[in-house]
Amino acid sequence: MLPVPAGLSTLSALTAYDEHSAKFITDAKYHNSRTGLVVLARWAARMVPGDVVDELGCVSWAPTATRRRRERGFDQAQIMARIVGRELGLPTRRLLRRSSAAAQTGRTRTERLSGPVFTPLRDRGSDSHRRLTTPSSILIVDDVCTTGATLIAAARALAGSGRAVHGLVIARTPAPGA
């Protein structure tokens, strides 16, 4: 069993990140295969343990870098989160804003560990300092977990006030020697 990245209560994954899952995920992300994303998300939703599902208040996602979203025309993590939410019977809410522009794809391990920066979204309304009312337990969806930096950054941004943050990814890098 792989360790859970810091700040997450649990991490569930559909499969190991290898040449096969990498090709499937890459095709879905870069060749506009939204059907592939839907299938992957539906399968991944089944990986979340029942006791975790029972405590969740909502599903959210780690937003993709703006440049990547513009290039693709969509945010794959958002699409997957909406499908996972539907599968689990939970609301899906955008809770994070990505403050850093750099994508994780193609970065070295050291560069990845500096990770993206996320900030919690604020409520719309007259009081711009109020934080978005967030459930006490959240499931964050992303496509791949290699170093865990993206999920750690998302959990850190949402961890205030004792929120439990759980992670769900399509694929996770196996432990060395596994």
For each residue, the residues with C-beta under 8 A, 3 or more apart:
1:
2: 11 172 174 175
3:
4: 8 9 10 11 167
5: 8 11 145 148 151 152 155 167
6: 148 152 155
7: 151 152 155 156 159 165
8: 4 5 11 140 151 152 155 165 166 167
9: 4 52 137 164 165 166
10: 4 49 52 166 167
11: 2 4 5 8 145 148 151 166 167 168 169 172
12: 44 47 48 49 52 166 167 168 169
13: 16 44 47 145 168 169 170 171 172
14: 40 43 44 47 169 170 171
15: 18 21 170 171 172
16: 13 21 171 172 173 174 178
17: 21 22 144 145 146 171 172 173 174
18: 15 21 22 171 174
19: 22 23
20: 23 24
21: 15 16 17 18 24 25 170 171
22: 17 18 19 25 26 171
23: 19 20 26 27
24: 20 21 27 28 36 40
25: 21 22 28 29 40 143 144 170 171
26: 22 23 29 30 31
27: 23 24 30 31 33 36
28: 24 25 31 33 34 36 37 40 76
29: 25 26 37 72 76 143
30: 26 27 72
31: 26 27 28
32: 72 73 74
33: 27 28 36 37
34: 28 37 38 74 79
35: 38 39
36: 24 27 28 33 39 40
37: 28 29 33 34 40 41 76 79 80 83
38: 34 35 41 42 79 83
39: 35 36 42 43
40: 14 24 25 28 36 37 43 44 80 170
41: 37 38 44 45 79 80 81 83 84 87 141 170
42: 38 39 45 46 83 87
43: 14 39 40 46 47
44: 12 13 14 40 41 47 80 84 141 168 169 170
45: 41 42 48 83 84 87 88 168
46: 42 43 87
47: 12 13 14 43 44 168
48: 12 45 52 53 84 88 139 166 168
49: 10 12 52 53
50: 53 54
51: 54 55
52: 9 10 12 48 49 55 56 139 166
53: 48 49 50 56 88 90
54: 50 51
55: 51 52 137 164
56: 52 53 59 88 90 135 137 138 139 166
57: 90 134 135 136 137 138
58: 85 90 91 92 93 95 134 135 138 139
59: 56 81 82 84 85 88 90 91 92 93 138 139 141
60: 81 92 93 94 95 96 138 139 140 141 158
61: 75 77 78 80 81 94 96 140 141 142
62: 77 96 98 116 118 140 141 142 150 151 153 154
63: 69 75 77 78 94 96 97 98 118
64: 68 69 72 75 76 77 78 98 103
65: 68 69 98 100 101 102 103 104 116
66: 69 70 98 101
67: 70 71 101 103
68: 64 65 71 72 103 105
69: 63 64 65 66 72 73 74 75
70: 66 67 73
71: 67 68
72: 29 30 32 64 68 69 75 76
73: 32 69 70
74: 32 34 69 78 79
75: 61 63 64 69 72 78 79
76: 28 29 37 64 72 79 80 143
77: 61 62 63 64 80 81 141 142 143
78: 61 63 64 74 75 81 82 94
79: 34 37 38 41 74 75 76 82 83
80: 37 40 41 44 61 76 77 83 84 141 142 143 170
81: 41 59 60 61 77 78 84 85 92 141
82: 59 78 79 85 86 92
83: 37 38 41 42 45 79 80 86 87
84: 41 44 45 48 59 80 81 87 88 92 139 141 168
85: 58 59 81 82 88 90 91 92
86: 82 83 89 92
87: 41 42 45 46 83 84
88: 45 48 53 56 59 84 85 139
89: 86
90: 53 56 57 58 59 85 139
91: 58 59 85
92: 58 59 60 81 82 84 85 86
93: 58 59 60 132 134
94: 60 61 63 78 121
95: 58 60 120 121 132 134 138 158
96: 60 61 62 63 118 119 120 121 154 157 158
97: 63 118 119 120 121
98: 62 63 64 65 66 101 116 117 118
99: 116 117 118 119
100: 65 115 116 117
101: 65 66 67 98
102: 65 107 116
103: 64 65 67 68 106 107
104: 65 107 112 115 116 146 149 150
105: 68
106: 103
107: 102 103 104 111 112
108: 111 112
109: 112 113 146 147
110: 113 114
111: 107 108 114
112: 104 107 108 109 115 146 147 149
113: 109 110 147 149
114: 110 111 149
115: 100 104 112 147 149 150 152 153
116: 62 65 98 99 100 102 104 149 150 153
117: 98 99 100 153
118: 62 63 96 97 98 99 153 154 156 157
119: 96 97 99 157
120: 95 96 97 131 132 134 157 158 160
121: 94 95 96 97 132
122: 128 129 130 131 132
123: 127 130 131 132 133
124:
125: 128 130
126:
127: 123 130
128: 122 125
129: 122
130: 122 123 125 127
131: 120 122 123 134 160
132: 93 95 120 121 122 123
133: 123
134: 57 58 93 95 120 131 138 158 161 163
135: 56 57 58 138 163
136: 57 161 162 163 164
137: 9 55 56 57 163 164 165 166
138: 56 57 58 59 60 95 134 135 158 163 164 165 166
139: 48 52 56 58 59 60 84 88 90 166 167 168
140: 8 60 61 62 151 154 155 158 165 166 167 168
141: 41 44 59 60 61 62 77 80 81 84 167 168 169
142: 61 62 77 80 145 150 151 154 167 168 169
143: 25 29 76 77 80 169 170 171
144: 17 25 169 170 171 172 173
145: 5 11 13 17 142 148 150 151 167 169 171 172 173
146: 17 104 109 112 172 173
147: 109 112 113 115 173
148: 5 6 11 145 151 152
149: 104 112 113 114 115 116 152 153
150: 62 104 115 116 142 145 153 154
151: 5 7 8 11 62 140 142 145 148 154 155 167 169
152: 5 6 7 8 115 148 149 155 156
153: 62 115 116 117 118 149 150 156 157
154: 62 96 118 140 142 150 151 157 158 165
155: 5 6 7 8 140 151 152 158 159 165 167
156: 7 118 152 153 159
157: 96 118 119 120 153 154
158: 60 95 96 120 134 138 140 154 155 163 165
159: 7 155 156 162 163 165
160: 120 131 163
161: 134 136
162: 136 159
163: 134 135 136 137 138 158 159 160
164: 9 55 136 137 138
165: 7 8 9 137 138 140 154 155 158 159
166: 8 9 10 11 12 48 52 56 137 138 139 140
167: 4 5 8 10 11 12 139 140 141 142 145 151 155
168: 11 12 13 44 45 47 48 84 139 140 141 142
169: 11 12 13 14 44 141 142 143 144 145 151 172
170: 13 14 15 21 25 40 41 44 80 143 144
171: 13 14 15 16 17 18 21 22 25 143 144 145
172: 2 11 13 15 16 17 144 145 146 169
173: 16 17 144 145 146 147
174: 2 16 17 18 178
175: 2 178
176:
177:
178: 16 174 175
